[in-house]
Amino acid sequence: MKTIAKYIMAAVALVSVAMPALAQTQQNGSSSSSSIVRRGGADRTRGGKDAAQPGVTPRMQQRFTNQDVADADKVWMRVIYRDVKLDKPQNLPLYYPEEVLDGQENLFRIIMRLVADNQIPVYEYLDGKEVFTDQYKVKVKDMLDRFHVLYTPAKGSTEKNPKFTIEESDVPCNEVLSYFVVEKWQFDARTNKTQRIVEAICPVLHRSDDFGGEAVRYPMFWVSMNDLRPYLTQQYIFVDDNNNLPRYTYADFFSRNMYDGDIYKTRNLANRSMAQMFPDPDDRQRAQDSIQNRLEAFDKTLWVPSREEVIAAREAREEAEAKAAEAAEAAEAIASRDGSDTEASEASEQSRKHVRSTRGRRSSDKNATKKKDTKKKKVSKPKAAKASSSSVAKSVRRRRN
């Protein structure tokens, strides 16, 4: 019994000594769990709470992973590349806030935190190719050195599982001014609908030289949306200045296609961009608009419209024609009213001209009568002519006699 009591007392003493050490270890582990910290060594907090987000379980990963359409159900697919510039009003939620504010952080901070903590893989940016295999995985250390991002090795980092700590002020959020987005438009024969799916995104650095020249764009890496989406569902954002309640997440922002981006490339055999195929900016803009219109109207042109749709289209066309006829009649009425006013003014002008012409004719008639009187006064000589004629006749009679 004494021996047993000694063993029990030794076990109690060992537990009492080990518990504080275990608690200290857990505290240190939690303090170093965040890969992006504030300058000065303090942990990054959000609204007074711990910055570490809850982990993503395999069940969450499976739930938020986009399930691709089966090959048997695929009828048509097209891959579109977009340039999403963050200076457009519709894309501002991806850039702001620049600094962490009340638990809100922009998209690039989330990506860099996950990459530095080795929670998601990133892949090399190849010119016009996206290959998401282990062969093209980016080594985070080499990527940070290439883009001159300051970092320190995090606690618990190993060669197989490298982790890095980046201070918030060293994250180049103000230089990431655009994203490249790969979209996959595909028609699902099972649902008879066209789906627009974001497949991958690439942050692009805009850096200018020391002489203040034009900024050069540096694509950093590709991130698969399937790997990133479970973490984006945990960050709510503002999308409208008129409503300050964050109602959407970053995942909603991309799944609902709330961003605005220009088409800079489509997947083609020659692997050429829109700028290479259409050097003229106006021709390129027309080609981009044509592609966008065809994408949006693709599923509408596949099926023969039903009887109800035909009737509705005919009624809409007749209504439009009736409105056009009413507008034409109103325009004719206005034109006729304006024309009557013009005719009245013309009539009054003609009456004035008539008065002036009658006055002119009266004066000319008076002048003509005066001229006639003068002519009558001058014609008194024919009597002398008669006398001469009679004298001539007498002479002839005398000659006969």
Secondary structure as UniProt FT lines:
FT   HELIX           2..31
FT   STRAND          36..37
FT   TURN            39..40
FT   STRAND          45..46
FT   TURN            47..48
FT   STRAND          49..50
FT   HELIX           58..64
FT   HELIX           71..73
FT   STRAND          74..85
FT   TURN            86..87
FT   HELIX           89..94
FT   TURN            102..103
FT   HELIX           107..116
FT   TURN            117..118
FT   TURN            127..128
FT   HELIX           134..136
FT   HELIX           140..146
FT   TURN            147..148
FT   STRAND          152..153
FT   TURN            155..156
FT   STRAND          164..167
FT   HELIX           168..170
FT   HELIX           173..175
FT   STRAND          176..188
FT   TURN            189..192
FT   STRAND          193..207
FT   TURN            210..211
FT   STRAND          216..219
FT   STRAND          222..224
FT   HELIX           225..232
FT   TURN            233..234
FT   STRAND          236..237
FT   TURN            241..242
FT   STRAND          248..249
FT   HELIX           250..255
FT   TURN            256..257
FT   STRAND          262..266
FT   TURN            269..270
FT   HELIX           274..277
FT   HELIX           281..296
FT   TURN            297..298
FT   HELIX           299..301
FT   HELIX           307..378
FT   HELIX           382..400
//
